[in-house]
Amino acid sequence: MCLNDINPGQRALVRELKASGGMRRRLMDLGLTAGTPVECVGRSPGGDPRAYLIRGAVIALRGEDCRGILVRPL
């Protein structure tokens, strides 16, 4: 499942990054590496972007960027 599949209040562990190029580097700079716990803390009224708690920081990510982040629910 991808990161975009978890709903507010749910947690997951990052399994793998499928993104490439600059987006992969940006996600890694944000701390999204294998084994990182992530929690969805909210979403915009339209549903995109969503806010995620990653290593103590809340980060907003668009759905298209989340498709490259594979997770395992906790």
mmCIF file of the N, C-alpha and C atoms, coordinates in Angstrom:
data_MODEL
# 
_entry.id   MODEL 
# 
loop_
_atom_site.group_PDB 
_atom_site.id 
_atom_site.type_symbol 
_atom_site.label_atom_id 
_atom_site.label_alt_id 
_atom_site.label_comp_id 
_atom_site.label_asym_id 
_atom_site.label_entity_id 
_atom_site.label_seq_id 
_atom_site.pdbx_PDB_ins_code 
_atom_site.Cartn_x 
_atom_site.Cartn_y 
_atom_site.Cartn_z 
_atom_site.occupancy 
_atom_site.B_iso_or_equiv 
_atom_site.pdbx_formal_charge 
_atom_site.auth_seq_id 
_atom_site.auth_comp_id 
_atom_site.auth_asym_id 
_atom_site.auth_atom_id 
_atom_site.pdbx_PDB_model_num 
ATOM 1   N N  . MET A 1 1  ? 0.844   -1.166 0.000  1.00 0.00 ? 1  MET A N  1 
ATOM 2   C CA . MET A 1 1  ? 0.000   0.000  0.000  1.00 0.00 ? 1  MET A CA 1 
ATOM 3   C C  . MET A 1 1  ? 0.889   1.228  0.000  1.00 0.00 ? 1  MET A C  1 
ATOM 4   N N  . CYS A 1 2  ? 0.384   2.333  -0.525 1.00 0.00 ? 2  CYS A N  1 
ATOM 5   C CA . CYS A 1 2  ? 1.189   3.557  -0.570 1.00 0.00 ? 2  CYS A CA 1 
ATOM 6   C C  . CYS A 1 2  ? 0.775   4.490  0.564  1.00 0.00 ? 2  CYS A C  1 
ATOM 7   N N  . LEU A 1 3  ? 1.586   5.468  0.829  1.00 0.00 ? 3  LEU A N  1 
ATOM 8   C CA . LEU A 1 3  ? 1.367   6.392  1.943  1.00 0.00 ? 3  LEU A CA 1 
ATOM 9   C C  . LEU A 1 3  ? 0.013   7.082  1.827  1.00 0.00 ? 3  LEU A C  1 
ATOM 10  N N  . ASN A 1 4  ? -0.426  7.344  0.615  1.00 0.00 ? 4  ASN A N  1 
ATOM 11  C CA . ASN A 1 4  ? -1.694  8.036  0.394  1.00 0.00 ? 4  ASN A CA 1 
ATOM 12  C C  . ASN A 1 4  ? -2.895  7.201  0.852  1.00 0.00 ? 4  ASN A C  1 
ATOM 13  N N  . ASP A 1 5  ? -2.709  5.907  1.088  1.00 0.00 ? 5  ASP A N  1 
ATOM 14  C CA . ASP A 1 5  ? -3.804  5.021  1.485  1.00 0.00 ? 5  ASP A CA 1 
ATOM 15  C C  . ASP A 1 5  ? -4.123  5.067  2.975  1.00 0.00 ? 5  ASP A C  1 
ATOM 16  N N  . ILE A 1 6  ? -3.246  5.662  3.789  1.00 0.00 ? 6  ILE A N  1 
ATOM 17  C CA . ILE A 1 6  ? -3.559  5.727  5.221  1.00 0.00 ? 6  ILE A CA 1 
ATOM 18  C C  . ILE A 1 6  ? -4.373  6.991  5.497  1.00 0.00 ? 6  ILE A C  1 
ATOM 19  N N  . ASN A 1 7  ? -5.292  6.882  6.438  1.00 0.00 ? 7  ASN A N  1 
ATOM 20  C CA . ASN A 1 7  ? -6.206  7.973  6.778  1.00 0.00 ? 7  ASN A CA 1 
ATOM 21  C C  . ASN A 1 7  ? -5.748  8.684  8.041  1.00 0.00 ? 7  ASN A C  1 
ATOM 22  N N  . PRO A 1 8  ? -6.280  9.888  8.299  1.00 0.00 ? 8  PRO A N  1 
ATOM 23  C CA . PRO A 1 8  ? -5.911  10.602 9.523  1.00 0.00 ? 8  PRO A CA 1 
ATOM 24  C C  . PRO A 1 8  ? -6.088  9.730  10.761 1.00 0.00 ? 8  PRO A C  1 
ATOM 25  N N  . GLY A 1 9  ? -5.066  9.737  11.598 1.00 0.00 ? 9  GLY A N  1 
ATOM 26  C CA . GLY A 1 9  ? -5.058  8.927  12.812 1.00 0.00 ? 9  GLY A CA 1 
ATOM 27  C C  . GLY A 1 9  ? -4.368  7.585  12.645 1.00 0.00 ? 9  GLY A C  1 
ATOM 28  N N  . GLN A 1 10 ? -4.117  7.163  11.418 1.00 0.00 ? 10 GLN A N  1 
ATOM 29  C CA . GLN A 1 10 ? -3.455  5.885  11.182 1.00 0.00 ? 10 GLN A CA 1 
ATOM 30  C C  . GLN A 1 10 ? -1.942  6.069  11.096 1.00 0.00 ? 10 GLN A C  1 
ATOM 31  N N  . ARG A 1 11 ? -1.234  4.998  11.472 1.00 0.00 ? 11 ARG A N  1 
ATOM 32  C CA . ARG A 1 11 ? 0.232   5.002  11.420 1.00 0.00 ? 11 ARG A CA 1 
ATOM 33  C C  . ARG A 1 11 ? 0.709   3.889  10.514 1.00 0.00 ? 11 ARG A C  1 
ATOM 34  N N  . ALA A 1 12 ? 1.914   4.075  9.980  1.00 0.00 ? 12 ALA A N  1 
ATOM 35  C CA . ALA A 1 12 ? 2.505   3.070  9.096  1.00 0.00 ? 12 ALA A CA 1 
ATOM 36  C C  . ALA A 1 12 ? 4.020   3.186  9.162  1.00 0.00 ? 12 ALA A C  1 
ATOM 37  N N  . LEU A 1 13 ? 4.701   2.149  8.676  1.00 0.00 ? 13 LEU A N  1 
ATOM 38  C CA . LEU A 1 13 ? 6.159   2.155  8.548  1.00 0.00 ? 13 LEU A CA 1 
ATOM 39  C C  . LEU A 1 13 ? 6.502   2.211  7.075  1.00 0.00 ? 13 LEU A C  1 
ATOM 40  N N  . VAL A 1 14 ? 7.467   3.045  6.727  1.00 0.00 ? 14 VAL A N  1 
ATOM 41  C CA . VAL A 1 14 ? 7.924   3.123  5.344  1.00 0.00 ? 14 VAL A CA 1 
ATOM 42  C C  . VAL A 1 14 ? 8.642   1.823  4.998  1.00 0.00 ? 14 VAL A C  1 
ATOM 43  N N  . ARG A 1 15 ? 8.232   1.199  3.905  1.00 0.00 ? 15 ARG A N  1 
ATOM 44  C CA . ARG A 1 15 ? 8.879   -0.022 3.419  1.00 0.00 ? 15 ARG A CA 1 
ATOM 45  C C  . ARG A 1 15 ? 9.912   0.301  2.351  1.00 0.00 ? 15 ARG A C  1 
ATOM 46  N N  . GLU A 1 16 ? 9.525   1.172  1.405  1.00 0.00 ? 16 GLU A N  1 
ATOM 47  C CA . GLU A 1 16 ? 10.393  1.421  0.254  1.00 0.00 ? 16 GLU A CA 1 
ATOM 48  C C  . GLU A 1 16 ? 9.986   2.715  -0.439 1.00 0.00 ? 16 GLU A C  1 
ATOM 49  N N  . LEU A 1 17 ? 10.973  3.403  -1.024 1.00 0.00 ? 17 LEU A N  1 
ATOM 50  C CA . LEU A 1 17 ? 10.706  4.579  -1.849 1.00 0.00 ? 17 LEU A CA 1 
ATOM 51  C C  . LEU A 1 17 ? 10.820  4.183  -3.314 1.00 0.00 ? 17 LEU A C  1 
ATOM 52  N N  . LYS A 1 18 ? 9.749   4.368  -4.058 1.00 0.00 ? 18 LYS A N  1 
ATOM 53  C CA . LYS A 1 18 ? 9.752   4.068  -5.488 1.00 0.00 ? 18 LYS A CA 1 
ATOM 54  C C  . LYS A 1 18 ? 9.983   5.328  -6.319 1.00 0.00 ? 18 LYS A C  1 
ATOM 55  N N  . ALA A 1 19 ? 9.949   6.488  -5.679 1.00 0.00 ? 19 ALA A N  1 
ATOM 56  C CA . ALA A 1 19 ? 10.167  7.757  -6.373 1.00 0.00 ? 19 ALA A CA 1 
ATOM 57  C C  . ALA A 1 19 ? 11.596  7.798  -6.904 1.00 0.00 ? 19 ALA A C  1 
ATOM 58  N N  . SER A 1 20 ? 11.810  8.642  -7.903 1.00 0.00 ? 20 SER A N  1 
ATOM 59  C CA . SER A 1 20 ? 13.154  8.758  -8.476 1.00 0.00 ? 20 SER A CA 1 
ATOM 60  C C  . SER A 1 20 ? 13.547  10.215 -8.626 1.00 0.00 ? 20 SER A C  1 
ATOM 61  N N  . GLY A 1 21 ? 14.804  10.422 -8.912 1.00 0.00 ? 21 GLY A N  1 
ATOM 62  C CA . GLY A 1 21 ? 15.317  11.755 -9.188 1.00 0.00 ? 21 GLY A CA 1 
ATOM 63  C C  . GLY A 1 21 ? 15.216  12.703 -8.012 1.00 0.00 ? 21 GLY A C  1 
ATOM 64  N N  . GLY A 1 22 ? 14.840  13.947 -8.334 1.00 0.00 ? 22 GLY A N  1 
ATOM 65  C CA . GLY A 1 22 ? 14.762  14.992 -7.331 1.00 0.00 ? 22 GLY A CA 1 
ATOM 66  C C  . GLY A 1 22 ? 13.730  14.721 -6.255 1.00 0.00 ? 22 GLY A C  1 
ATOM 67  N N  . MET A 1 23 ? 12.616  14.099 -6.627 1.00 0.00 ? 23 MET A N  1 
ATOM 68  C CA . MET A 1 23 ? 11.583  13.801 -5.625 1.00 0.00 ? 23 MET A CA 1 
ATOM 69  C C  . MET A 1 23 ? 12.088  12.774 -4.627 1.00 0.00 ? 23 MET A C  1 
ATOM 70  N N  . ARG A 1 24 ? 12.815  11.776 -5.088 1.00 0.00 ? 24 ARG A N  1 
ATOM 71  C CA . ARG A 1 24 ? 13.383  10.783 -4.173 1.00 0.00 ? 24 ARG A CA 1 
ATOM 72  C C  . ARG A 1 24 ? 14.321  11.460 -3.180 1.00 0.00 ? 24 ARG A C  1 
ATOM 73  N N  . ARG A 1 25 ? 15.164  12.335 -3.680 1.00 0.00 ? 25 ARG A N  1 
ATOM 74  C CA . ARG A 1 25 ? 16.121  13.040 -2.816 1.00 0.00 ? 25 ARG A CA 1 
ATOM 75  C C  . ARG A 1 25 ? 15.394  13.905 -1.790 1.00 0.00 ? 25 ARG A C  1 
ATOM 76  N N  . ARG A 1 26 ? 14.342  14.597 -2.226 1.00 0.00 ? 26 ARG A N  1 
ATOM 77  C CA . ARG A 1 26 ? 13.570  15.449 -1.319 1.00 0.00 ? 26 ARG A CA 1 
ATOM 78  C C  . ARG A 1 26 ? 12.928  14.619 -0.214 1.00 0.00 ? 26 ARG A C  1 
ATOM 79  N N  . LEU A 1 27 ? 12.323  13.485 -0.582 1.00 0.00 ? 27 LEU A N  1 
ATOM 80  C CA . LEU A 1 27 ? 11.688  12.624 0.410  1.00 0.00 ? 27 LEU A CA 1 
ATOM 81  C C  . LEU A 1 27 ? 12.706  12.079 1.408  1.00 0.00 ? 27 LEU A C  1 
ATOM 82  N N  . MET A 1 28 ? 13.876  11.717 0.916  1.00 0.00 ? 28 MET A N  1 
ATOM 83  C CA . MET A 1 28 ? 14.930  11.229 1.812  1.00 0.00 ? 28 MET A CA 1 
ATOM 84  C C  . MET A 1 28 ? 15.419  12.346 2.736  1.00 0.00 ? 28 MET A C  1 
ATOM 85  N N  . ASP A 1 29 ? 15.505  13.566 2.212  1.00 0.00 ? 29 ASP A N  1 
ATOM 86  C CA . ASP A 1 29 ? 15.904  14.700 3.045  1.00 0.00 ? 29 ASP A CA 1 
ATOM 87  C C  . ASP A 1 29 ? 14.892  14.970 4.152  1.00 0.00 ? 29 ASP A C  1 
ATOM 88  N N  . LEU A 1 30 ? 13.610  14.650 3.889  1.00 0.00 ? 30 LEU A N  1 
ATOM 89  C CA . LEU A 1 30 ? 12.565  14.822 4.898  1.00 0.00 ? 30 LEU A CA 1 
ATOM 90  C C  . LEU A 1 30 ? 12.594  13.714 5.943  1.00 0.00 ? 30 LEU A C  1 
ATOM 91  N N  . GLY A 1 31 ? 13.420  12.692 5.731  1.00 0.00 ? 31 GLY A N  1 
ATOM 92  C CA . GLY A 1 31 ? 13.554  11.612 6.686  1.00 0.00 ? 31 GLY A CA 1 
ATOM 93  C C  . GLY A 1 31 ? 12.777  10.361 6.319  1.00 0.00 ? 31 GLY A C  1 
ATOM 94  N N  . LEU A 1 32 ? 12.228  10.310 5.118  1.00 0.00 ? 32 LEU A N  1 
ATOM 95  C CA . LEU A 1 32 ? 11.469  9.137  4.688  1.00 0.00 ? 32 LEU A CA 1 
ATOM 96  C C  . LEU A 1 32 ? 12.425  8.085  4.147  1.00 0.00 ? 32 LEU A C  1 
ATOM 97  N N  . THR A 1 33 ? 12.815  7.189  5.032  1.00 0.00 ? 33 THR A N  1 
ATOM 98  C CA . THR A 1 33 ? 13.675  6.065  4.657  1.00 0.00 ? 33 THR A CA 1 
ATOM 99  C C  . THR A 1 33 ? 13.015  4.796  5.182  1.00 0.00 ? 33 THR A C  1 
ATOM 100 N N  . ALA A 1 34 ? 13.460  3.653  4.719  1.00 0.00 ? 34 ALA A N  1 
ATOM 101 C CA . ALA A 1 34 ? 12.886  2.380  5.157  1.00 0.00 ? 34 ALA A CA 1 
ATOM 102 C C  . ALA A 1 34 ? 12.905  2.276  6.673  1.00 0.00 ? 34 ALA A C  1 
ATOM 103 N N  . GLY A 1 35 ? 11.772  1.880  7.252  1.00 0.00 ? 35 GLY A N  1 
ATOM 104 C CA . GLY A 1 35 ? 11.669  1.717  8.690  1.00 0.00 ? 35 GLY A CA 1 
ATOM 105 C C  . GLY A 1 35 ? 11.177  2.938  9.442  1.00 0.00 ? 35 GLY A C  1 
ATOM 106 N N  . THR A 1 36 ? 11.004  4.054  8.770  1.00 0.00 ? 36 THR A N  1 
ATOM 107 C CA . THR A 1 36 ? 10.548  5.276  9.422  1.00 0.00 ? 36 THR A CA 1 
ATOM 108 C C  . THR A 1 36 ? 9.054   5.200  9.730  1.00 0.00 ? 36 THR A C  1 
ATOM 109 N N  . PRO A 1 37 ? 8.655   5.434  10.985 1.00 0.00 ? 37 PRO A N  1 
ATOM 110 C CA . PRO A 1 37 ? 7.217   5.491  11.285 1.00 0.00 ? 37 PRO A CA 1 
ATOM 111 C C  . PRO A 1 37 ? 6.628   6.814  10.798 1.00 0.00 ? 37 PRO A C  1 
ATOM 112 N N  . VAL A 1 38 ? 5.424   6.749  10.256 1.00 0.00 ? 38 VAL A N  1 
ATOM 113 C CA . VAL A 1 38 ? 4.728   7.919  9.720  1.00 0.00 ? 38 VAL A CA 1 
ATOM 114 C C  . VAL A 1 38 ? 3.289   7.874  10.204 1.00 0.00 ? 38 VAL A C  1 
ATOM 115 N N  . GLU A 1 39 ? 2.744   9.028  10.567 1.00 0.00 ? 39 GLU A N  1 
ATOM 116 C CA . GLU A 1 39 ? 1.341   9.105  10.973 1.00 0.00 ? 39 GLU A CA 1 
ATOM 117 C C  . GLU A 1 39 ? 0.637   10.178 10.153 1.00 0.00 ? 39 GLU A C  1 
ATOM 118 N N  . CYS A 1 40 ? -0.520  9.853  9.618  1.00 0.00 ? 40 CYS A N  1 
ATOM 119 C CA . CYS A 1 40 ? -1.330  10.842 8.914  1.00 0.00 ? 40 CYS A CA 1 
ATOM 120 C C  . CYS A 1 40 ? -2.063  11.647 9.983  1.00 0.00 ? 40 CYS A C  1 
ATOM 121 N N  . VAL A 1 41 ? -1.852  12.958 10.010 1.00 0.00 ? 41 VAL A N  1 
ATOM 122 C CA . VAL A 1 41 ? -2.457  13.797 11.050 1.00 0.00 ? 41 VAL A CA 1 
ATOM 123 C C  . VAL A 1 41 ? -3.574  14.671 10.518 1.00 0.00 ? 41 VAL A C  1 
ATOM 124 N N  . GLY A 1 42 ? -3.785  14.696 9.219  1.00 0.00 ? 42 GLY A N  1 
ATOM 125 C CA . GLY A 1 42 ? -4.876  15.499 8.678  1.00 0.00 ? 42 GLY A CA 1 
ATOM 126 C C  . GLY A 1 42 ? -4.808  15.603 7.167  1.00 0.00 ? 42 GLY A C  1 
ATOM 127 N N  . ARG A 1 43 ? -5.876  16.174 6.619  1.00 0.00 ? 43 ARG A N  1 
ATOM 128 C CA . ARG A 1 43 ? -5.908  16.405 5.180  1.00 0.00 ? 43 ARG A CA 1 
ATOM 129 C C  . ARG A 1 43 ? -6.659  17.684 4.909  1.00 0.00 ? 43 ARG A C  1 
ATOM 130 N N  . SER A 1 44 ? -6.418  18.259 3.763  1.00 0.00 ? 44 SER A N  1 
ATOM 131 C CA . SER A 1 44 ? -7.095  19.496 3.403  1.00 0.00 ? 44 SER A CA 1 
ATOM 132 C C  . SER A 1 44 ? -8.558  19.186 3.107  1.00 0.00 ? 44 SER A C  1 
ATOM 133 N N  . PRO A 1 45 ? -9.426  20.195 3.086  1.00 0.00 ? 45 PRO A N  1 
ATOM 134 C CA . PRO A 1 45 ? -10.850 19.951 2.823  1.00 0.00 ? 45 PRO A CA 1 
ATOM 135 C C  . PRO A 1 45 ? -11.102 19.218 1.500  1.00 0.00 ? 45 PRO A C  1 
ATOM 136 N N  . GLY A 1 46 ? -10.267 19.433 0.505  1.00 0.00 ? 46 GLY A N  1 
ATOM 137 C CA . GLY A 1 46 ? -10.418 18.745 -0.772 1.00 0.00 ? 46 GLY A CA 1 
ATOM 138 C C  . GLY A 1 46 ? -9.787  17.359 -0.779 1.00 0.00 ? 46 GLY A C  1 
ATOM 139 N N  . GLY A 1 47 ? -9.080  17.000 0.305  1.00 0.00 ? 47 GLY A N  1 
ATOM 140 C CA . GLY A 1 47 ? -8.460  15.688 0.406  1.00 0.00 ? 47 GLY A CA 1 
ATOM 141 C C  . GLY A 1 47 ? -7.004  15.635 -0.010 1.00 0.00 ? 47 GLY A C  1 
ATOM 142 N N  . ASP A 1 48 ? -6.517  16.669 -0.665 1.00 0.00 ? 48 ASP A N  1 
ATOM 143 C CA . ASP A 1 48 ? -5.128  16.673 -1.139 1.00 0.00 ? 48 ASP A CA 1 
ATOM 144 C C  . ASP A 1 48 ? -4.583  18.082 -1.021 1.00 0.00 ? 48 ASP A C  1 
ATOM 145 N N  . PRO A 1 49 ? -3.491  18.334 -0.345 1.00 0.00 ? 49 PRO A N  1 
ATOM 146 C CA . PRO A 1 49 ? -2.538  17.396 0.237  1.00 0.00 ? 49 PRO A CA 1 
ATOM 147 C C  . PRO A 1 49 ? -2.985  16.904 1.610  1.00 0.00 ? 49 PRO A C  1 
ATOM 148 N N  . ARG A 1 50 ? -2.221  15.950 2.114  1.00 0.00 ? 50 ARG A N  1 
ATOM 149 C CA . ARG A 1 50 ? -2.414  15.435 3.468  1.00 0.00 ? 50 ARG A CA 1 
ATOM 150 C C  . ARG A 1 50 ? -1.193  15.806 4.299  1.00 0.00 ? 50 ARG A C  1 
ATOM 151 N N  . ALA A 1 51 ? -1.399  15.885 5.614  1.00 0.00 ? 51 ALA A N  1 
ATOM 152 C CA . ALA A 1 51 ? -0.306  16.208 6.535  1.00 0.00 ? 51 ALA A CA 1 
ATOM 153 C C  . ALA A 1 51 ? 0.134   14.940 7.246  1.00 0.00 ? 51 ALA A C  1 
ATOM 154 N N  . TYR A 1 52 ? 1.448   14.740 7.327  1.00 0.00 ? 52 TYR A N  1 
ATOM 155 C CA . TYR A 1 52 ? 2.018   13.545 7.945  1.00 0.00 ? 52 TYR A CA 1 
ATOM 156 C C  . TYR A 1 52 ? 3.026   13.951 9.002  1.00 0.00 ? 52 TYR A C  1 
ATOM 157 N N  . LEU A 1 53 ? 3.029   13.227 10.110 1.00 0.00 ? 53 LEU A N  1 
ATOM 158 C CA . LEU A 1 53 ? 4.027   13.426 11.153 1.00 0.00 ? 53 LEU A CA 1 
ATOM 159 C C  . LEU A 1 53 ? 5.189   12.493 10.843 1.00 0.00 ? 53 LEU A C  1 
ATOM 160 N N  . ILE A 1 54 ? 6.334   13.094 10.527 1.00 0.00 ? 54 ILE A N  1 
ATOM 161 C CA . ILE A 1 54 ? 7.526   12.347 10.131 1.00 0.00 ? 54 ILE A CA 1 
ATOM 162 C C  . ILE A 1 54 ? 8.690   12.821 10.982 1.00 0.00 ? 54 ILE A C  1 
ATOM 163 N N  . ARG A 1 55 ? 9.195   11.946 11.834 1.00 0.00 ? 55 ARG A N  1 
ATOM 164 C CA . ARG A 1 55 ? 10.345  12.269 12.691 1.00 0.00 ? 55 ARG A CA 1 
ATOM 165 C C  . ARG A 1 55 ? 10.165  13.579 13.466 1.00 0.00 ? 55 ARG A C  1 
ATOM 166 N N  . GLY A 1 56 ? 8.953   13.786 14.001 1.00 0.00 ? 56 GLY A N  1 
ATOM 167 C CA . GLY A 1 56 ? 8.688   14.953 14.839 1.00 0.00 ? 56 GLY A CA 1 
ATOM 168 C C  . GLY A 1 56 ? 8.272   16.205 14.095 1.00 0.00 ? 56 GLY A C  1 
ATOM 169 N N  . ALA A 1 57 ? 8.228   16.182 12.778 1.00 0.00 ? 57 ALA A N  1 
ATOM 170 C CA . ALA A 1 57 ? 7.816   17.339 11.991 1.00 0.00 ? 57 ALA A CA 1 
ATOM 171 C C  . ALA A 1 57 ? 6.570   16.990 11.184 1.00 0.00 ? 57 ALA A C  1 
ATOM 172 N N  . VAL A 1 58 ? 5.664   17.957 11.063 1.00 0.00 ? 58 VAL A N  1 
ATOM 173 C CA . VAL A 1 58 ? 4.471   17.759 10.251 1.00 0.00 ? 58 VAL A CA 1 
ATOM 174 C C  . VAL A 1 58 ? 4.770   18.265 8.843  1.00 0.00 ? 58 VAL A C  1 
ATOM 175 N N  . ILE A 1 59 ? 4.613   17.382 7.867  1.00 0.00 ? 59 ILE A N  1 
ATOM 176 C CA . ILE A 1 59 ? 4.939   17.672 6.468  1.00 0.00 ? 59 ILE A CA 1 
ATOM 177 C C  . ILE A 1 59 ? 3.702   17.436 5.616  1.00 0.00 ? 59 ILE A C  1 
ATOM 178 N N  . ALA A 1 60 ? 3.373   18.377 4.731  1.00 0.00 ? 60 ALA A N  1 
ATOM 179 C CA . ALA A 1 60 ? 2.254   18.211 3.798  1.00 0.00 ? 60 ALA A CA 1 
ATOM 180 C C  . ALA A 1 60 ? 2.801   17.627 2.491  1.00 0.00 ? 60 ALA A C  1 
ATOM 181 N N  . LEU A 1 61 ? 2.177   16.542 2.031  1.00 0.00 ? 61 LEU A N  1 
ATOM 182 C CA . LEU A 1 61 ? 2.583   15.890 0.787  1.00 0.00 ? 61 LEU A CA 1 
ATOM 183 C C  . LEU A 1 61 ? 1.367   15.687 -0.106 1.00 0.00 ? 61 LEU A C  1 
ATOM 184 N N  . ARG A 1 62 ? 1.557   15.948 -1.398 1.00 0.00 ? 62 ARG A N  1 
ATOM 185 C CA . ARG A 1 62 ? 0.492   15.724 -2.374 1.00 0.00 ? 62 ARG A CA 1 
ATOM 186 C C  . ARG A 1 62 ? 0.339   14.230 -2.641 1.00 0.00 ? 62 ARG A C  1 
ATOM 187 N N  . GLY A 1 63 ? -0.861  13.856 -3.048 1.00 0.00 ? 63 GLY A N  1 
ATOM 188 C CA . GLY A 1 63 ? -1.155  12.464 -3.332 1.00 0.00 ? 63 GLY A CA 1 
ATOM 189 C C  . GLY A 1 63 ? -0.247  11.863 -4.383 1.00 0.00 ? 63 GLY A C  1 
ATOM 190 N N  . GLU A 1 64 ? 0.060   12.637 -5.423 1.00 0.00 ? 64 GLU A N  1 
ATOM 191 C CA . GLU A 1 64 ? 0.918   12.101 -6.492 1.00 0.00 ? 64 GLU A CA 1 
ATOM 192 C C  . GLU A 1 64 ? 2.326   11.816 -5.993 1.00 0.00 ? 64 GLU A C  1 
ATOM 193 N N  . ASP A 1 65 ? 2.793   12.557 -4.996 1.00 0.00 ? 65 ASP A N  1 
ATOM 194 C CA . ASP A 1 65 ? 4.112   12.304 -4.427 1.00 0.00 ? 65 ASP A CA 1 
ATOM 195 C C  . ASP A 1 65 ? 4.087   11.100 -3.482 1.00 0.00 ? 65 ASP A C  1 
ATOM 196 N N  . CYS A 1 66 ? 2.950   10.863 -2.842 1.00 0.00 ? 66 CYS A N  1 
ATOM 197 C CA . CYS A 1 66 ? 2.812   9.734  -1.910 1.00 0.00 ? 66 CYS A CA 1 
ATOM 198 C C  . CYS A 1 66 ? 2.736   8.394  -2.603 1.00 0.00 ? 66 CYS A C  1 
ATOM 199 N N  . ARG A 1 67 ? 2.386   8.374  -3.865 1.00 0.00 ? 67 ARG A N  1 
ATOM 200 C CA . ARG A 1 67 ? 2.260   7.110  -4.580 1.00 0.00 ? 67 ARG A CA 1 
ATOM 201 C C  . ARG A 1 67 ? 3.609   6.370  -4.678 1.00 0.00 ? 67 ARG A C  1 
ATOM 202 N N  . GLY A 1 68 ? 4.701   7.106  -4.580 1.00 0.00 ? 68 GLY A N  1 
ATOM 203 C CA . GLY A 1 68 ? 6.016   6.490  -4.643 1.00 0.00 ? 68 GLY A CA 1 
ATOM 204 C C  . GLY A 1 68 ? 6.573   6.057  -3.304 1.00 0.00 ? 68 GLY A C  1 
ATOM 205 N N  . ILE A 1 69 ? 5.737   6.133  -2.254 1.00 0.00 ? 69 ILE A N  1 
ATOM 206 C CA . ILE A 1 69 ? 6.167   5.759  -0.911 1.00 0.00 ? 69 ILE A CA 1 
ATOM 207 C C  . ILE A 1 69 ? 5.360   4.553  -0.462 1.00 0.00 ? 69 ILE A C  1 
ATOM 208 N N  . LEU A 1 70 ? 5.973   3.384  -0.431 1.00 0.00 ? 70 LEU A N  1 
ATOM 209 C CA . LEU A 1 70 ? 5.286   2.169  -0.022 1.00 0.00 ? 70 LEU A CA 1 
ATOM 210 C C  . LEU A 1 70 ? 5.401   2.002  1.484  1.00 0.00 ? 70 LEU A C  1 
ATOM 211 N N  . VAL A 1 71 ? 4.275   1.685  2.137  1.00 0.00 ? 71 VAL A N  1 
ATOM 212 C CA . VAL A 1 71 ? 4.240   1.571  3.591  1.00 0.00 ? 71 VAL A CA 1 
ATOM 213 C C  . VAL A 1 71 ? 3.573   0.276  4.014  1.00 0.00 ? 71 VAL A C  1 
ATOM 214 N N  . ARG A 1 72 ? 3.785   -0.056 5.303  1.00 0.00 ? 72 ARG A N  1 
ATOM 215 C CA . ARG A 1 72 ? 3.128   -1.185 5.949  1.00 0.00 ? 72 ARG A CA 1 
ATOM 216 C C  . ARG A 1 72 ? 2.390   -0.623 7.150  1.00 0.00 ? 72 ARG A C  1 
ATOM 217 N N  . PRO A 1 73 ? 1.059   -0.838 7.251  1.00 0.00 ? 73 PRO A N  1 
ATOM 218 C CA . PRO A 1 73 ? 0.300   -0.283 8.377  1.00 0.00 ? 73 PRO A CA 1 
ATOM 219 C C  . PRO A 1 73 ? 0.776   -0.845 9.712  1.00 0.00 ? 73 PRO A C  1 
ATOM 220 N N  . LEU A 1 74 ? 0.647   -0.042 10.739 1.00 0.00 ? 74 LEU A N  1 
ATOM 221 C CA . LEU A 1 74 ? 0.989   -0.474 12.111 1.00 0.00 ? 74 LEU A CA 1 
ATOM 222 C C  . LEU A 1 74 ? -0.282  -0.840 12.853 1.00 0.00 ? 74 LEU A C  1 
# 
